[in-house]
Amino acid sequence: MRRQDAIRCIAMRHCIAVVGGGPGGLTLARVLHRHGHPVAVLERDPAPDSRPPGGTLDLHEGLGQLALDKAGLLAEFQALSRPEGQAMRILNPAGTVLRDWQPRPDERAHPEIDRGQLRDLLLGPLDVQWGREVAQVVPGTGDGVLVHFADGRQETFDLVVGADGAWSRVRPAVSPVTPHYTGVTSVETSLDDVDTRHPDLAQLIGDGSVAVYGANRSLVAQRNSGGHVKVYTKFRAPLDWHAGLDLADAESVRSHLLALFDGWAAPVLDLVAHGTAFAHRPFHVLPESHTWAHVRGVTLLGDAAHLMPPLGAGANLAMLDGAELAESIAADPEDLDEAVCAFEERMWARAGRWAKITTEGLERLVSPDPAEALALFDDVQPS
Ligand SMILES: Cc1cc2nc3c(=O)[nH]c(=O)nc-3n(C[C@H](O)[C@H](O)[C@H](O)COP(=O)(O)OP(=O)(O)OC[C@H]3O[C@@H](n4cnc5c(N)ncnc54)[C@H](O)[C@@H]3O)c2cc1C
């Protein structure tokens, strides 16, 4: 912990560490900062731009946008985000357009923002400690919660919040549960300068996303800012489906995917054929009802607490978790433990509801019957 923060911690009695500078951890830190409470953000990445930030996120009115409002950042989000990115076109594998949904000009239910833009917005004045990988967290030591870092150093805090994602190193301090594979995996690729280099594909994707659903597989292409497009193939497969395939060899992966989606319309396959690099992301989840017996001085939020299928909710929930925990602490700074208990009850109830929704959603989106995916779209999309 930095000297200035340490002095303020002593004055305010509580030293809080947030492990992980993703959407959840940064929102927690930013709202605490807004309430004048010092916090140490411990992030494994050596620098903010040490790896590509990932694709675009849609932030929902009652979730991610509410969290940004609590951080005092809603107006800046509205200026940066892309409401037109809510547009959604659905095709069948033959290339026939089945749905072509365009948002109204004033539609703000879930505009898109690039992950990198969101990270920078949340970072603002925060003094993140980059390159600080946490290895283990040990509660119940006489002085508080002991944090062991990967470089061998140790520090003690009053509260350690695990916002360190799916493979959390904080989680074992409160829960023995680990994520399990859903049976659905994803291979992701991307296209740059799509408007100039691939104008036909740019037209196919439009301002938002195009999704194509077949039996037990799907392909979604999503526009990010600056003409960048992320393409996600998803399919049911055993975890070791790539045995014998070199995932680092882009040409081999491309050929494998083109064979997997053989027979689909040429423009849809072009989204894979023109992809530059490929990343494999199997979908793991925590149990829908994951909770734990409260442990004094340690808690979790976001994916570390409730990893669920990526159906547009995870970052939103992580951010609202972060904002609500910060508000709970700010409302009751004298009793940190009580504030954390109240937060956990609220988070568990909300996460349980969303885990059920997203688990059922994944079953319908990557289903033996592609009509299920269309029906799900019709169920959730305002007409
Ligand atoms: C393809 C895809 C698309 C998605 N689209 C959406 C969407 O549109 N909307 C949405 O709401 N959600 C979406 N999600 C889900 C969303 O990405 C996650 O739910 C969200 O990022 C979780 O945020 P988090 O802060 O809990 O964790 P993370 O974003 O995983 O952040 C964890 C942070 O902790 C750091 N860290 C990890 N281990 C350590 C350690 N030991 N020590 C220190 N630091 C550590 C990591 O470097 C990282 O910065 C999508 C997910 C995927 C895979």
PDBQT file of the ligand as one rigid body, heavy atoms in Angstrom, charges set to zero:
ROOT
HETATM    1  C1  LIG A 401     -16.672 -13.189 -25.556  1.00  0.00    +0.000 C 
HETATM    2  C2  LIG A 401     -17.258 -12.532 -24.345  1.00  0.00    +0.000 A 
HETATM    3  C3  LIG A 401     -18.155 -11.485 -24.493  1.00  0.00    +0.000 A 
HETATM    4  C4  LIG A 401     -18.729 -10.888 -23.383  1.00  0.00    +0.000 A 
HETATM    5  N1  LIG A 401     -19.616  -9.857 -23.562  1.00  0.00    +0.000 NA
HETATM    6  C5  LIG A 401     -20.189  -9.285 -22.486  1.00  0.00    +0.000 A 
HETATM    7  C6  LIG A 401     -21.115  -8.196 -22.640  1.00  0.00    +0.000 A 
HETATM    8  O1  LIG A 401     -21.432  -7.727 -23.738  1.00  0.00    +0.000 OA
HETATM    9  N2  LIG A 401     -21.660  -7.659 -21.508  1.00  0.00    +0.000 N 
HETATM   10  C7  LIG A 401     -21.340  -8.134 -20.271  1.00  0.00    +0.000 A 
HETATM   11  O2  LIG A 401     -21.883  -7.632 -19.279  1.00  0.00    +0.000 OA
HETATM   12  N3  LIG A 401     -20.456  -9.127 -20.094  1.00  0.00    +0.000 NA
HETATM   13  C8  LIG A 401     -19.866  -9.723 -21.160  1.00  0.00    +0.000 A 
HETATM   14  N4  LIG A 401     -18.976 -10.729 -20.987  1.00  0.00    +0.000 N 
HETATM   15  C9  LIG A 401     -18.626 -11.181 -19.624  1.00  0.00    +0.000 C 
HETATM   16  C10 LIG A 401     -17.589 -10.244 -19.019  1.00  0.00    +0.000 C 
HETATM   17  O3  LIG A 401     -16.460 -10.174 -19.849  1.00  0.00    +0.000 OA
HETATM   18  C11 LIG A 401     -17.150 -10.692 -17.623  1.00  0.00    +0.000 C 
HETATM   19  O4  LIG A 401     -18.255 -11.157 -16.896  1.00  0.00    +0.000 OA
HETATM   20  C12 LIG A 401     -16.510  -9.505 -16.891  1.00  0.00    +0.000 C 
HETATM   21  O5  LIG A 401     -15.324  -9.110 -17.544  1.00  0.00    +0.000 OA
HETATM   22  C13 LIG A 401     -16.215  -9.860 -15.440  1.00  0.00    +0.000 C 
HETATM   23  O6  LIG A 401     -15.609  -8.756 -14.826  1.00  0.00    +0.000 OA
HETATM   24  P1  LIG A 401     -14.708  -8.934 -13.524  1.00  0.00    +0.000 P 
HETATM   25  O7  LIG A 401     -14.230  -7.565 -13.168  1.00  0.00    +0.000 OA
HETATM   26  O8  LIG A 401     -15.446  -9.732 -12.522  1.00  0.00    +0.000 OA
HETATM   27  O9  LIG A 401     -13.505  -9.862 -13.987  1.00  0.00    +0.000 OA
HETATM   28  P2  LIG A 401     -12.445  -9.718 -15.170  1.00  0.00    +0.000 P 
HETATM   29  O10 LIG A 401     -12.959  -8.861 -16.255  1.00  0.00    +0.000 OA
HETATM   30  O11 LIG A 401     -12.036 -11.121 -15.518  1.00  0.00    +0.000 OA
HETATM   31  O12 LIG A 401     -11.214  -8.959 -14.506  1.00  0.00    +0.000 OA
HETATM   32  C14 LIG A 401     -10.381  -9.628 -13.595  1.00  0.00    +0.000 C 
HETATM   33  C15 LIG A 401      -9.089  -8.831 -13.436  1.00  0.00    +0.000 C 
HETATM   34  O13 LIG A 401      -8.322  -9.427 -12.412  1.00  0.00    +0.000 OA
HETATM   35  C16 LIG A 401      -6.970  -9.554 -12.843  1.00  0.00    +0.000 C 
HETATM   36  N5  LIG A 401      -6.393 -10.699 -12.137  1.00  0.00    +0.000 N 
HETATM   37  C17 LIG A 401      -6.658 -12.016 -12.349  1.00  0.00    +0.000 A 
HETATM   38  N6  LIG A 401      -5.961 -12.769 -11.496  1.00  0.00    +0.000 NA
HETATM   39  C18 LIG A 401      -5.252 -11.933 -10.707  1.00  0.00    +0.000 A 
HETATM   40  C19 LIG A 401      -4.339 -12.132  -9.632  1.00  0.00    +0.000 A 
HETATM   41  N7  LIG A 401      -4.049 -13.361  -9.177  1.00  0.00    +0.000 N 
HETATM   42  N8  LIG A 401      -3.789 -11.040  -9.029  1.00  0.00    +0.000 NA
HETATM   43  C20 LIG A 401      -4.113  -9.774  -9.467  1.00  0.00    +0.000 A 
HETATM   44  N9  LIG A 401      -4.958  -9.539 -10.499  1.00  0.00    +0.000 NA
HETATM   45  C21 LIG A 401      -5.530 -10.606 -11.105  1.00  0.00    +0.000 A 
HETATM   46  C22 LIG A 401      -7.070  -9.761 -14.346  1.00  0.00    +0.000 C 
HETATM   47  O14 LIG A 401      -5.865  -9.416 -15.011  1.00  0.00    +0.000 OA
HETATM   48  C23 LIG A 401      -8.223  -8.815 -14.690  1.00  0.00    +0.000 C 
HETATM   49  O15 LIG A 401      -7.788  -7.505 -14.941  1.00  0.00    +0.000 OA
HETATM   50  C24 LIG A 401     -18.385 -11.338 -22.088  1.00  0.00    +0.000 A 
HETATM   51  C25 LIG A 401     -17.447 -12.378 -21.936  1.00  0.00    +0.000 A 
HETATM   52  C26 LIG A 401     -16.899 -12.976 -23.049  1.00  0.00    +0.000 A 
HETATM   53  C27 LIG A 401     -15.903 -14.115 -22.870  1.00  0.00    +0.000 C 
ENDROOT
TORSDOF 0
